[in-house]
Structures are given as structure tokens and as C-alpha cells.
């Protein structure tokens, strides 16, 4: 048996639908704020690894 789990294609499809619905609901300003927070989190992780 493989250690890697197969993803349920139905669950993947539902996830895509949810993501699209959320994107349409958010304003451009809200999407920008979410993206900025994600970038800060990524950089914070990178900086921790280097020190």
C-alpha cells in the first residue's frame, strides 16, 4: 500500500466551488489584506529559519 493518500475528487471539486464563491464575495480591498497577511506570514517563517 502507498503511504500517499488519494484525494477524493468530489471533495476537491467542492473545495474549488467554495473558493470561487468566497472570492466573489470579498471586496478587492479584503482580498489585498488577506494576501498581505499571507506574505508577512511566509516571510516571518523564512526569517525564523535563517536565524
C-alpha positions, 0 to 999 in steps of 0.5 A, a space after each residue: 500500500 502507498 503511504 500517499 493518500 488519494 484525494 477524493 475528487 468530489 471533495 476537491 471539486 467542492 473545495 474549488 466551488 467554495 473558493 470561487 464563491 468566497 472570492 466573489 464575495 470579498 471586496 478587492 480591498 479584503 482580498 489585498 489584506 488577506 494576501 498581505 497577511 499571507 506574505 508577512 506570514 511566509 516571510 516571518 517563517 523564512 526569517 525564523 529559519 535563517 536565524 
